[in-house]
Amino acid sequence: MQMLMRSPSAAYARVDLDARIEAASSADLTRICLEEAVAALGQALIALERQPESAPREPLSRAHGIALYLARSVAPDNPMRGALVTFYGGLTDTISRNMVQARYSEIASVRGDFADLLGALG
């Protein structure tokens, strides 16, 4: 809620995201989550460049929540379920570590992994 109070543009972005999620199919929801994770991790990298001594908790927390959601929402009948849960779980663990002590290279790597998966969706 604090984000909404900071700027009108943040409020509009949140409303736009909520509308996209509401209208999304399950495949589209995965794409939206991946896009949002890539964006949040990009924001974390920018924040880390500006203040290397401070972990960018807000965007990392957002990316962490998305990774957890993705890990928990893999369909039980998906033949790739085990691999996807392990993949998302590893990304979640890496993001979690970086919420304590941020490492640019690790955040960039996780962002790249999400971006690669997003690219594979076509």
TORPA-4810 file (N, C-alpha, C, O; in nm, 3 decimals):
<nodes>
NODE_1_0.081_-0.119_0.000_0.000_0.000_0.000_0.086_0.126_0.000_0.046_0.227_-0.057_M
NODE_2_0.202_0.120_0.063_0.290_0.237_0.065_0.327_0.279_-0.077_0.336_0.398_-0.107_Q
NODE_3_0.349_0.179_-0.165_0.387_0.210_-0.302_0.281_0.299_-0.367_0.314_0.392_-0.441_M
NODE_4_0.153_0.272_-0.340_0.047_0.350_-0.400_0.048_0.495_-0.352_0.007_0.585_-0.424_L
NODE_5_0.095_0.515_-0.232_0.095_0.649_-0.176_0.213_0.732_-0.224_0.212_0.854_-0.212_M
NODE_6_0.315_0.668_-0.279_0.435_0.739_-0.319_0.419_0.821_-0.446_0.469_0.932_-0.455_R
NODE_7_0.348_0.765_-0.544_0.334_0.840_-0.668_0.211_0.794_-0.745_0.171_0.678_-0.737_S
NODE_8_0.152_0.887_-0.820_0.038_0.849_-0.903_0.076_0.745_-1.009_-0.003_0.657_-1.041_P
NODE_9_0.197_0.756_-1.063_0.237_0.661_-1.166_0.245_0.519_-1.110_0.212_0.424_-1.179_S
NODE_10_0.289_0.504_-0.985_0.292_0.373_-0.922_0.151_0.318_-0.904_0.127_0.199_-0.924_A
NODE_11_0.058_0.404_-0.869_-0.081_0.363_-0.854_-0.139_0.317_-0.987_-0.207_0.215_-0.993_A
NODE_12_-0.113_0.393_-1.094_-0.163_0.354_-1.226_-0.100_0.224_-1.273_-0.168_0.141_-1.333_Y
NODE_13_0.028_0.205_-1.245_0.096_0.081_-1.284_0.034_-0.037_-1.211_0.016_-0.143_-1.270_A
NODE_14_0.003_-0.020_-1.085_-0.057_-0.128_-1.006_-0.198_-0.161_-1.058_-0.234_-0.279_-1.068_R
NODE_15_-0.275_-0.060_-1.091_-0.409_-0.083_-1.145_-0.401_-0.155_-1.280_-0.479_-0.245_-1.307_V
NODE_16_-0.305_-0.114_-1.363_-0.285_-0.178_-1.492_-0.248_-0.325_-1.474_-0.301_-0.413_-1.542_D
NODE_17_-0.157_-0.352_-1.381_-0.116_-0.490_-1.353_-0.235_-0.571_-1.303_-0.257_-0.683_-1.348_L
NODE_18_-0.311_-0.516_-1.211_-0.428_-0.586_-1.158_-0.528_-0.620_-1.269_-0.585_-0.728_-1.270_D
NODE_19_-0.547_-0.528_-1.361_-0.639_-0.551_-1.473_-0.586_-0.662_-1.565_-0.663_-0.746_-1.611_A
NODE_20_-0.456_-0.662_-1.591_-0.396_-0.766_-1.675_-0.411_-0.903_-1.609_-0.443_-1.002_-1.675_R
NODE_21_-0.390_-0.909_-1.479_-0.400_-1.036_-1.406_-0.544_-1.085_-1.408_-0.569_-1.204_-1.429_I
NODE_22_-0.638_-0.996_-1.385_-0.779_-1.032_-1.381_-0.826_-1.092_-1.514_-0.909_-1.184_-1.514_E
NODE_23_-0.775_-1.043_-1.625_-0.818_-1.088_-1.757_-0.734_-1.203_-1.812_-0.761_-1.251_-1.922_A
NODE_24_-0.633_-1.247_-1.740_-0.536_-1.342_-1.793_-0.582_-1.487_-1.781_-0.648_-1.527_-1.685_A
NODE_25_-0.543_-1.564_-1.882_-0.554_-1.710_-1.873_-0.435_-1.759_-1.792_-0.348_-1.680_-1.757_S
NODE_26_-0.429_-1.889_-1.763_-0.317_-1.939_-1.683_-0.184_-1.921_-1.755_-0.084_-1.889_-1.691_S
NODE_27_-0.180_-1.941_-1.886_-0.055_-1.922_-1.962_-0.015_-1.775_-1.961_0.102_-1.741_-1.945_A
NODE_28_-0.115_-1.687_-1.977_-0.086_-1.543_-1.973_-0.039_-1.500_-1.834_0.046_-1.412_-1.821_D
NODE_29_-0.095_-1.562_-1.731_-0.056_-1.528_-1.595_0.092_-1.563_-1.571_0.164_-1.487_-1.505_L
NODE_30_0.135_-1.676_-1.623_0.277_-1.712_-1.612_0.363_-1.608_-1.681_0.466_-1.566_-1.627_T
NODE_31_0.323_-1.566_-1.799_0.398_-1.465_-1.874_0.403_-1.333_-1.794_0.509_-1.271_-1.784_R
NODE_32_0.291_-1.292_-1.739_0.287_-1.168_-1.660_0.380_-1.180_-1.540_0.455_-1.086_-1.509_I
NODE_33_0.377_-1.294_-1.472_0.465_-1.313_-1.357_0.612_-1.304_-1.397_0.692_-1.240_-1.328_C
NODE_34_0.646_-1.368_-1.506_0.785_-1.363_-1.553_0.825_-1.220_-1.591_0.935_-1.176_-1.557_L
NODE_35_0.737_-1.150_-1.660_0.765_-1.009_-1.695_0.786_-0.925_-1.570_0.879_-0.843_-1.564_E
NODE_36_0.701_-0.945_-1.470_0.711_-0.868_-1.347_0.837_-0.903_-1.268_0.899_-0.816_-1.208_E
NODE_37_0.876_-1.029_-1.269_0.999_-1.071_-1.201_1.121_-1.007_-1.268_1.210_-0.957_-1.200_A
NODE_38_1.124_-1.009_-1.401_1.235_-0.947_-1.475_1.240_-0.798_-1.444_1.348_-0.742_-1.423_V
NODE_39_1.125_-0.733_-1.442_1.120_-0.589_-1.413_1.167_-0.560_-1.270_1.246_-0.469_-1.249_A
NODE_40_1.119_-0.637_-1.173_1.156_-0.615_-1.033_1.306_-0.635_-1.014_1.371_-0.557_-0.943_A
NODE_41_1.361_-0.738_-1.075_1.504_-0.763_-1.061_1.586_-0.655_-1.133_1.695_-0.620_-1.089_L
NODE_42_1.532_-0.602_-1.242_1.598_-0.489_-1.308_1.600_-0.367_-1.217_1.701_-0.296_-1.210_G
NODE_43_1.490_-0.343_-1.148_1.486_-0.232_-1.052_1.585_-0.255_-0.938_1.649_-0.160_-0.891_Q
NODE_44_1.598_-0.379_-0.895_1.694_-0.411_-0.788_1.837_-0.383_-0.834_1.918_-0.331_-0.757_A
NODE_45_1.867_-0.417_-0.958_2.002_-0.391_-1.010_2.031_-0.241_-1.018_2.140_-0.197_-0.984_L
NODE_46_1.933_-0.165_-1.063_1.950_-0.019_-1.070_1.971_0.038_-0.930_2.060_0.120_-0.908_I
NODE_47_1.890_-0.007_-0.835_1.904_0.041_-0.697_2.040_0.003_-0.639_2.101_0.080_-0.564_A
NODE_48_2.087_-0.115_-0.673_2.216_-0.161_-0.622_2.332_-0.081_-0.683_2.432_-0.056_-0.616_L
NODE_49_2.316_-0.041_-0.808_2.417_0.044_-0.870_2.425_0.179_-0.798_2.533_0.235_-0.780_E
NODE_50_2.311_0.230_-0.759_2.305_0.360_-0.691_2.355_0.353_-0.548_2.424_0.444_-0.500_R
NODE_51_2.322_0.245_-0.479_2.362_0.227_-0.339_2.412_0.085_-0.318_2.338_-0.001_-0.269_Q
NODE_52_2.538_0.058_-0.355_2.590_-0.079_-0.348_2.596_-0.138_-0.207_2.602_-0.260_-0.192_P
NODE_53_2.593_-0.054_-0.106_2.601_-0.103_0.031_2.466_-0.142_0.089_2.459_-0.195_0.199_E
NODE_54_2.358_-0.117_0.016_2.224_-0.141_0.068_2.146_-0.238_-0.022_2.132_-0.215_-0.142_S
NODE_55_2.097_-0.346_0.037_2.018_-0.443_-0.039_1.883_-0.379_-0.078_1.813_-0.327_0.009_A
NODE_56_1.848_-0.384_-0.204_1.720_-0.326_-0.250_1.603_-0.418_-0.215_1.557_-0.495_-0.298_P
NODE_57_1.557_-0.409_-0.093_1.459_-0.504_-0.039_1.324_-0.505_-0.112_1.269_-0.612_-0.136_R
NODE_58_1.272_-0.389_-0.146_1.138_-0.386_-0.206_1.132_-0.462_-0.339_1.046_-0.550_-0.354_E
NODE_59_1.219_-0.432_-0.437_1.209_-0.509_-0.561_1.249_-0.656_-0.544_1.195_-0.743_-0.612_P
NODE_60_1.343_-0.683_-0.455_1.381_-0.823_-0.431_1.267_-0.899_-0.364_1.243_-1.015_-0.396_L
NODE_61_1.198_-0.834_-0.274_1.083_-0.897_-0.208_0.974_-0.928_-0.311_0.911_-1.033_-0.306_S
NODE_62_0.953_-0.836_-0.401_0.853_-0.857_-0.507_0.892_-0.976_-0.595_0.808_-1.062_-0.624_R
NODE_63_1.017_-0.981_-0.637_1.065_-1.092_-0.721_1.058_-1.224_-0.644_1.025_-1.328_-0.701_A
NODE_64_1.089_-1.220_-0.515_1.084_-1.339_-0.431_0.941_-1.394_-0.425_0.919_-1.514_-0.440_H
NODE_65_0.845_-1.306_-0.403_0.705_-1.348_-0.399_0.659_-1.409_-0.530_0.584_-1.507_-0.531_G
NODE_66_0.704_-1.351_-0.639_0.667_-1.404_-0.771_0.727_-1.542_-0.791_0.659_-1.634_-0.838_I
NODE_67_0.855_-1.558_-0.756_0.921_-1.689_-0.771_0.852_-1.795_-0.686_0.833_-1.908_-0.731_A
NODE_68_0.814_-1.759_-0.564_0.740_-1.853_-0.478_0.607_-1.892_-0.542_0.570_-2.009_-0.545_L
NODE_69_0.536_-1.793_-0.592_0.407_-1.819_-0.656_0.426_-1.915_-0.774_0.352_-2.012_-0.789_Y
NODE_70_0.525_-1.887_-0.857_0.549_-1.972_-0.974_0.581_-2.116_-0.932_0.533_-2.211_-0.993_L
NODE_71_0.663_-2.131_-0.828_0.699_-2.266_-0.781_0.576_-2.340_-0.730_0.562_-2.461_-0.752_A
NODE_72_0.490_-2.270_-0.662_0.372_-2.334_-0.602_0.258_-2.356_-0.701_0.167_-2.434_-0.674_R
NODE_73_0.263_-2.289_-0.814_0.149_-2.296_-0.906_0.174_-2.386_-1.027_0.091_-2.388_-1.119_S
NODE_74_0.284_-2.459_-1.029_0.307_-2.551_-1.141_0.200_-2.660_-1.134_0.181_-2.722_-1.030_V
NODE_75_0.133_-2.682_-1.244_0.024_-2.779_-1.247_0.075_-2.919_-1.211_0.181_-2.960_-1.257_A
NODE_76_-0.002_-2.991_-1.130_0.040_-3.126_-1.089_0.059_-3.223_-1.207_0.139_-3.315_-1.199_P
NODE_77_-0.016_-3.200_-1.315_-0.006_-3.290_-1.430_0.098_-3.244_-1.533_0.112_-3.306_-1.638_D
NODE_78_0.170_-3.137_-1.503_0.273_-3.088_-1.594_0.391_-3.186_-1.592_0.446_-3.214_-1.486_N
NODE_79_0.429_-3.239_-1.708_0.539_-3.335_-1.711_0.673_-3.274_-1.667_0.765_-3.348_-1.633_P
NODE_80_0.683_-3.144_-1.667_0.805_-3.075_-1.626_0.796_-3.025_-1.481_0.881_-2.949_-1.436_M
NODE_81_0.693_-3.070_-1.409_0.668_-3.018_-1.275_0.791_-3.023_-1.184_0.827_-2.922_-1.125_R
NODE_82_0.853_-3.137_-1.173_0.969_-3.151_-1.085_1.081_-3.055_-1.120_1.138_-2.989_-1.033_G
NODE_83_1.111_-3.047_-1.246_1.218_-2.958_-1.291_1.183_-2.812_-1.269_1.267_-2.733_-1.225_A
NODE_84_1.058_-2.775_-1.297_1.017_-2.635_-1.279_1.014_-2.595_-1.131_1.057_-2.485_-1.097_L
NODE_85_0.966_-2.683_-1.046_0.963_-2.652_-0.903_1.106_-2.636_-0.851_1.133_-2.545_-0.772_V
NODE_86_1.196_-2.723_-0.894_1.336_-2.712_-0.853_1.398_-2.583_-0.907_1.470_-2.514_-0.834_T
NODE_87_1.370_-2.550_-1.032_1.422_-2.429_-1.095_1.374_-2.304_-1.020_1.454_-2.220_-0.980_F
NODE_88_1.243_-2.293_-1.003_1.187_-2.177_-0.933_1.234_-2.173_-0.788_1.260_-2.065_-0.734_Y
NODE_89_1.245_-2.289_-0.725_1.292_-2.294_-0.587_1.435_-2.244_-0.574_1.468_-2.174_-0.478_G
NODE_90_1.520_-2.279_-0.669_1.657_-2.229_-0.668_1.663_-2.079_-0.686_1.742_-2.011_-0.620_G
NODE_91_1.580_-2.027_-0.774_1.576_-1.882_-0.794_1.525_-1.812_-0.668_1.575_-1.707_-0.630_L
NODE_92_1.426_-1.872_-0.604_1.372_-1.817_-0.479_1.480_-1.811_-0.372_1.494_-1.710_-0.303_T
NODE_93_1.557_-1.918_-0.360_1.665_-1.921_-0.260_1.770_-1.814_-0.288_1.818_-1.748_-0.196_D
NODE_94_1.806_-1.798_-0.414_1.907_-1.698_-0.450_1.856_-1.557_-0.420_1.930_-1.475_-0.366_T
NODE_95_1.732_-1.531_-0.455_1.675_-1.398_-0.427_1.673_-1.374_-0.276_1.706_-1.265_-0.230_I
NODE_96_1.635_-1.476_-0.200_1.629_-1.464_-0.055_1.765_-1.428_0.004_1.774_-1.340_0.090_S
NODE_97_1.869_-1.495_-0.041_2.005_-1.464_0.006_2.043_-1.320_-0.024_2.109_-1.254_0.056_R
NODE_98_2.000_-1.272_-0.138_2.036_-1.137_-0.180_1.956_-1.029_-0.109_1.991_-0.912_-0.116_N
NODE_99_1.850_-1.067_-0.042_1.775_-0.971_0.038_1.854_-0.933_0.163_1.832_-0.828_0.222_M
NODE_100_1.946_-1.021_0.203_2.030_-0.996_0.319_2.158_-0.925_0.276_2.193_-0.819_0.329_V
NODE_101_2.228_-0.985_0.180_2.351_-0.925_0.127_2.344_-0.934_-0.025_2.364_-1.040_-0.083_Q
NODE_102_2.317_-0.821_-0.087_2.295_-0.818_-0.231_2.427_-0.832_-0.307_2.527_-0.769_-0.275_A
NODE_103_2.422_-0.918_-0.408_2.535_-0.938_-0.499_2.484_-0.913_-0.641_2.397_-0.985_-0.691_R
NODE_104_2.539_-0.815_-0.703_2.493_-0.773_-0.836_2.493_-0.892_-0.933_2.395_-0.912_-1.005_Y
NODE_105_2.601_-0.968_-0.934_2.613_-1.078_-1.031_2.505_-1.184_-1.011_2.454_-1.239_-1.109_S
NODE_106_2.470_-1.213_-0.886_2.366_-1.313_-0.861_2.228_-1.262_-0.902_2.149_-1.336_-0.961_E
NODE_107_2.201_-1.137_-0.871_2.071_-1.079_-0.911_2.060_-1.076_-1.063_1.955_-1.108_-1.119_I
NODE_108_2.168_-1.037_-1.129_2.169_-1.032_-1.276_2.149_-1.172_-1.334_2.081_-1.188_-1.436_A
NODE_109_2.208_-1.272_-1.271_2.194_-1.410_-1.319_2.049_-1.459_-1.305_1.995_-1.520_-1.397_S
NODE_110_1.987_-1.431_-1.191_1.848_-1.470_-1.170_1.758_-1.398_-1.270_1.667_-1.457_-1.327_V
NODE_111_1.785_-1.270_-1.291_1.707_-1.193_-1.388_1.721_-1.255_-1.527_1.623_-1.267_-1.600_R
NODE_112_1.843_-1.294_-1.561_1.867_-1.360_-1.690_1.792_-1.491_-1.703_1.740_-1.523_-1.811_G
NODE_113_1.787_-1.569_-1.595_1.713_-1.695_-1.597_1.564_-1.673_-1.622_1.503_-1.742_-1.703_D
NODE_114_1.507_-1.575_-1.552_1.366_-1.542_-1.575_1.345_-1.491_-1.718_1.247_-1.528_-1.782_F
NODE_115_1.435_-1.408_-1.766_1.424_-1.354_-1.902_1.434_-1.465_-2.005_1.362_-1.464_-2.105_A
NODE_116_1.523_-1.563_-1.983_1.536_-1.675_-2.075_1.407_-1.757_-2.081_1.362_-1.797_-2.188_D
NODE_117_1.349_-1.780_-1.964_1.224_-1.854_-1.960_1.112_-1.777_-2.029_1.031_-1.835_-2.100_L
NODE_118_1.109_-1.647_-2.007_1.010_-1.563_-2.074_1.029_-1.569_-2.225_0.932_-1.579_-2.300_L
NODE_119_1.154_-1.563_-2.270_1.183_-1.573_-2.414_1.142_-1.707_-2.472_1.099_-1.715_-2.587_G
NODE_120_1.154_-1.813_-2.393_1.117_-1.947_-2.441_0.967_-1.961_-2.459_0.920_-2.047_-2.535_A
NODE_121_0.890_-1.876_-2.390_0.744_-1.882_-2.407_0.701_-1.831_-2.544_0.590_-1.856_-2.589_L
NODE_122_0.793_-1.758_-2.608_0.766_-1.711_-2.743_0.698_-1.584_-2.756_0.672_-1.538_-2.867_G
</nodes>
